[in-house]
Amino acid sequence: MTDSQEVSEALDRNEFLVTELLKYIDKLPNILGMKSDIHEKLENLRSVMQGIRPPRVMVIGRARSGKSSLINAICGLKVAEVSDTEPETGKAEWKNYYHEGSDLLHILDTRGLQEAQEPRQYDSAETPYDSIMQAVKKKCPDVILFLCKATEVHSASGKDLDECELVVKEINKQYQRKLPIIGVLTKCDELSPPRVPLPTENERKNRNVEEQVKSFFAFLKERSELRDHVKNVVPTVAYAEYEDGKNGLILSDQDYRWNITELVETMIKYTPRETRGSLSRMAHITEFQLSVARTVVTACTVLSGFVSANPIPGAAIPIVFGIQAFMVMYIGWLSGREFSVQTLQTLQTRKDLFVTGGVTVGANAGFVSMADIALKFLPGYGSVLAASAGVIATQGLGDTAIAYFLNNGKSD
């Protein structure tokens, strides 16, 4: 497994943990305003995690609506197989797309809704909905692209909307997230007059495209489960020919894509990304970096306290270590270092941090382990004391990371 894969999996685990804690906190009574304060801190932490990892885009739509072609058009490469005559995509699965070694985009390509025959690729799920939900349970999307062929807006699209409502409702239930939906009209070049390519000055063609956009947007807004999620409808043409082989480039003389840039800009606009950390990292504004870092430390400290309250001795140790590792790597990332295990190891090897009263990763690990195991055997308040120890250890480690990475070794 590569460092990039390890980092991605660590982020997925921590984001899942935060999501589960948010569900738990929502069920608690609001005591002296603490519930809303903790909820806000955990939401801030989840936003930070979403900012480091690439955005996740789910593509759904009727069979033969052009899902795989659209994915290729967005990436500018032949990354998804396309069939001229039969449904191609089988099992819904997350696919990662890279550029020059950087993990840029995660896309969930799905089976077509209302498919008349089974797709060529094998899928163990009985229905497209079951297939989609199996993939959604692994990772939560950030934005949904709901595709409809431009010539089929008025053709049984109600059944497609039924399926989309079920997916959105289940995501709301599982992840407590209100995902944005971007409607995408595909194959707009097939609207009358069909032999006129886009873009065009042909008034009839442009009028037909505009009318279909309005109709599709109205259909989406009519649905109670979708109304508040729908942000926009973008008309597109995704057709292009590619070089042979995996990741083949678009042939320059056969690139007929239209409005893909507008679609990508709309996706960026509505995909929830935490931009403060990225901007402060790029600009190297220390005051801004410190503000973001302190927010992360506070959220991780709260999270460690909740996890450490588990009454089973030793159960919280690996989870707290994961939270602390994320915290240190993120603060190092803010300073310009890579978000990697090497950044964590850099802090661990700094023995001089003991002199200033800081605590390295190794010393912190020993403290958390002893506190979590020993204190929980105390009758009555063992779990409370262990939670306090987890909070103190995480706060101390966070302060040390800020001092080393952002304050040149000086304490706050």
FILUM-231587 format. One record per residue (C-alpha): x, y, z; residue in one letter. Coordinates in steps of 0.02 Angstrom, whole numbers, padded with zeros to 5 digits, always signed. Each point is the difference from the previous one (the first is absolute). Example, Ala and Ser with C-alpha at 12.3 -4.5 7.8 and 13.67 -1.06 7.14 Angstrom:
! residues 2
+00615-00225+00390A;+00069+00172-00033S;
END
This chain:
! residues 412
+00000+00000+00000M;+00068+00173-00047T;+00015+00150+00118D;-00139+00085-00099S;-00117-00149+00025Q;+00041-00007+00186E;-00039+00185+00020V;-00163-00019-00098S;-00056-00146+00109E;+00047+00092+00160A;-00105+00150-00055L;-00147-00113-00042D;+00008-00083+00173R;+00009+00164+00094N;-00140+00080-00102E;-00110-00152+00033F;+00039+00012+00187L;-00047+00185+00004V;-00163-00038-00093T;-00046-00136+00125E;+00037+00116+00147L;-00109+00136-00076L;-00145-00125-00008K;+00029-00045+00183Y;+00011+00182+00057I;-00162+00043-00091D;-00091-00122+00117K;+00068+00080+00159L;-00092+00135+00099P;+00071+00176-00019N;+00081+00034+00169I;+00053+00183+00026L;+00027+00023-00186G;+00140-00130-00006M;-00086-00107-00131K;+00000+00136-00134S;+00179+00049+00041D;+00064-00179-00017I;-00103-00025-00158H;+00078+00155-00079E;+00178-00058+00043K;-00029-00172-00076L;-00076+00077-00157E;+00155+00111-00015N;+00110-00154+00013L;-00100-00093-00133R;+00016+00151-00116S;+00189-00001+00023V;+00006-00185-00047M;-00106+00034-00155Q;+00121+00137-00049G;+00152-00115-00004I;-00076-00142-00097R;-00061+00021-00180P;-00185+00033-00030P;-00114-00150-00024R;-00125+00008-00144V;-00142-00125-00024M;-00066-00018-00178V;-00174-00075-00018I;-00126-00006-00141G;-00100-00110-00118R;+00085-00137-00099A;+00078+00069-00160R;-00007+00179+00066S;+00188+00019-00024G;+00072-00019+00176K;+00165-00079-00051S;+00019+00120-00147S;-00025+00148+00117L;+00131-00067+00122I;+00124-00014-00143N;-00044+00175-00060A;+00027+00074+00173I;+00168-00087+00023C;+00056+00029-00180G;+00056-00182-00007L;-00078-00168-00042K;-00016-00058+00180V;-00172-00083-00011A;-00049-00132-00127E;-00137+00052-00120V;-00111-00116-00103S;-00084+00056-00161D;-00149-00118+00017T;-00016-00080+00173E;+00004+00059+00182P;+00183-00008+00052E;+00021+00045+00184T;-00041-00141+00121G;+00051+00013+00182K;-00008+00177+00066A;+00175+00040+00063E;+00107+00147+00049W;+00137+00042-00125K;+00146+00115+00039N;+00072+00113-00133Y;+00176+00071+00009Y;+00097+00138-00087H;+00190+00002+00009E;-00005-00110+00154G;-00131+00103+00094S;-00166-00077+00052D;-00122+00124-00077L;-00174-00075-00010L;-00100-00150+00063H;-00149-00047-00110I;-00135-00129+00035L;-00053-00073-00167D;-00165-00092+00016T;-00116-00119-00092R;-00134+00079-00107G;-00174+00025+00072L;-00144-00088-00091Q;+00123-00115-00090E;-00085-00115-00127A;+00139-00130+00015Q;+00140-00043+00118E;+00161+00098-00029P;+00149-00084-00082R;+00104+00020+00158Q;-00045-00120+00142Y;-00090+00065+00154D;-00058-00107+00147S;-00136+00127+00047A;-00174-00040-00064E;-00051+00179-00044T;+00088+00164-00046P;-00061+00075+00165Y;+00076-00142+00103D;+00162+00017-00097S;+00009+00188+00032I;-00034-00016+00186M;+00136-00132+00022Q;+00126+00127-00065A;-00074+00146+00098V;+00019-00098+00162K;+00188-00004-00030K;+00018+00187-00034K;-00119+00147+00004C;-00005+00107-00159P;+00020+00189+00007D;-00108+00039-00152V;-00121-00095-00111I;-00005+00017-00189L;-00173-00057-00055F;+00003-00033-00187L;-00144+00004-00124C;+00014-00015-00188K;-00061+00163-00077A;-00124-00088-00115T;-00075-00102+00144E;-00045+00134+00128V;-00186-00034-00027H;+00019-00190-00022S;-00034-00095+00161A;+00123+00109+00095S;-00114-00015+00153G;+00069-00175+00035K;+00178+00067-00004D;-00049+00136+00123L;-00078-00132+00114D;+00167-00091+00008E;+00096+00161+00029C;-00115+00046+00144E;+00033-00168+00083L;+00189+00023-00016V;-00003+00176+00070V;-00113-00050+00145K;+00114-00145+00048E;+00157+00110-00008I;-00086+00126+00114N;-00039-00141+00121K;+00173-00078-00002Q;+00112+00153-00003Y;-00106+00145+00064Q;+00051+00098-00155R;-00103+00102-00121K;+00089-00031-00165L;-00013+00122-00146P;-00074-00070-00161I;+00052+00065-00170I;-00113-00051-00143G;+00095-00040-00160V;-00085-00005-00169L;+00104-00114-00111T;+00006-00024-00188K;-00072+00173-00034C;+00068-00011-00176D;-00141-00124-00039E;-00135+00132+00026L;-00080+00070-00158S;+00072+00046-00120P;+00111-00153+00033P;+00137+00035-00127R;+00043+00171+00075V;+00150-00016+00119P;+00018+00099+00161L;+00041+00138+00034P;-00106+00081-00136T;-00089+00159-00050E;-00148-00102-00060N;-00148+00074+00095E;-00107-00155-00011R;+00138-00111+00072K;+00039+00121+00141N;-00184+00022+00040R;-00025-00189+00012N;+00150-00018+00116V;-00065+00141+00111E;-00175-00075+00009E;+00065-00172+00049Q;+00110+00076+00136V;-00151+00092+00073K;-00109-00156-00009S;+00128-00112+00085F;+00032+00130+00136F;-00188+00013+00031A;-00018-00190+00013F;+00140-00006+00128L;-00073+00141+00103K;-00172-00081+00004E;+00066-00144+00108R;-00008+00034+00187S;+00155-00106+00040E;+00102+00086-00137L;-00063+00180+00003R;+00124+00070+00126D;+00146-00099-00072H;-00012+00054-00183V;+00119+00143-00044K;+00005+00012-00188N;-00023-00090-00166V;+00143+00003-00126V;-00023-00052-00184P;+00148-00096-00072T;+00072-00101-00143V;+00130-00127+00055A;+00041-00088-00163Y;+00182-00016-00049A;+00115-00131-00076E;+00152-00059+00100Y;+00167-00082-00031E;+00003-00189+00022D;+00041-00071+00170G;-00034+00047+00180K;+00006+00188+00036N;+00008+00036-00186G;+00002+00186-00041L;-00137+00087-00099I;+00037+00008-00187L;+00011+00187-00033S;-00091-00010-00168D;-00144-00101+00077Q;-00039+00099+00157D;-00185+00046-00006Y;-00022+00037+00186R;-00106+00152+00044W;-00031+00090+00164N;+00108-00120+00101I;+00099+00146+00072T;-00161+00080+00066E;-00049-00166+00079L;+00168-00017+00087V;-00010+00179+00064E;-00176-00036+00068T;+00064-00158+00086M;+00140+00098+00083I;-00121+00135+00054K;-00117-00120+00089Y;+00121-00136+00059T;+00031+00033+00186P;+00186+00036+00018R;+00092+00074+00148E;+00101+00136-00088T;+00070+00095+00150R;+00135-00129+00036G;+00054-00011-00182S;+00007+00189-00020L;+00098+00028+00159S;+00122-00138-00046R;+00030+00076-00171M;+00018+00179+00062A;+00105-00044+00154H;-00095+00124+00108I;+00051-00056+00175T;-00145+00082+00092E;-00125-00082-00117F;+00088-00168+00016Q;-00003+00010+00190L;-00187+00037+00000S;-00037-00153-00107V;+00119-00109+00101A;-00078+00048+00167R;-00173-00042-00069T;+00062-00172-00050V;+00085-00031+00168V;-00159+00049+00095T;-00108-00115-00106A;+00122-00146+00015C;+00011+00028+00188T;-00189-00010+00018V;-00004-00155-00110L;+00137-00085+00102S;-00095+00035+00161G;-00158-00083-00064F;+00095-00152-00064V;+00102-00018+00160S;-00161-00008+00102A;-00028-00178-00065N;-00010-00107+00160P;+00100-00146-00075I;+00185+00014+00048P;+00112+00020-00151G;-00142+00012-00128A;+00026+00186-00033A;+00190-00005-00022I;+00012-00035-00189P;-00142+00121-00040I;+00076+00141+00102V;+00169-00032-00082F;-00083+00015-00171G;-00081+00166+00048I;+00165+00067+00067Q;+00096-00058-00153A;-00123+00089-00114F;+00016+00158+00105M;+00190+00004-00007V;+00006-00040-00186M;-00126+00136-00038Y;+00096+00133+00098I;+00158-00053-00091G;-00096+00012-00165W;-00051+00178+00044L;+00184+00046+00018S;+00038-00061-00175G;+00051-00181+00034R;-00079-00153-00079E;-00154-00074+00082F;+00089-00163+00039S;+00065-00116+00134V;+00174+00076-00025Q;-00067+00165+00069T;-00059-00090+00156L;+00168-00087+00019Q;+00090+00167-00014T;-00087+00062+00157L;+00032-00165+00089Q;+00189+00012-00022T;+00013+00176+00073R;+00070-00040+00173K;+00032+00184+00039D;-00189+00028+00014L;+00009-00072+00176F;+00106+00150+00051V;-00138+00125-00039T;-00132-00104+00089G;-00069-00077-00160G;-00044-00184-00023V;+00055-00104-00148T;-00105-00133-00083V;+00091-00142+00088G;-00020+00075+00175A;-00181+00042-00037N;-00034-00180-00054A;+00065-00067+00165G;-00102+00125+00100F;-00163-00040-00091V;+00027-00188+00013S;+00034+00001+00187M;-00144+00119+00036A;-00127-00093-00106D;+00040-00170+00076I;+00040+00045+00181A;-00132+00132+00035L;-00146-00102-00065K;+00026-00128+00136F;-00040+00134+00129L;-00179-00016+00063P;-00124+00141-00034G;+00095+00131-00097Y;+00126-00104-00098G;-00073+00040-00171S;-00014+00186+00043V;+00183+00006+00053L;+00054-00095-00156A;-00096+00122-00109A;+00088+00145+00088S;+00167-00084-00031A;-00041-00018-00185G;-00046+00183-00009V;+00161+00056+00088I;+00110-00110-00108A;-00079+00056-00164T;+00002+00184+00048Q;+00183-00013+00052G;+00050-00088-00160L;-00095+00129-00104G;+00086+00144+00089D;+00168-00084-00031T;-00037-00024-00185A;-00051+00183-00017I;+00158+00056+00092A;+00113-00106-00110Y;-00079+00017-00172F;-00074+00176+00008L;+00090+00094+00140N;+00180-00055-00031N;+00007-00100+00161G;-00074+00137+00110K;-00151-00038+00109S;-00163+00096-00024D;
END
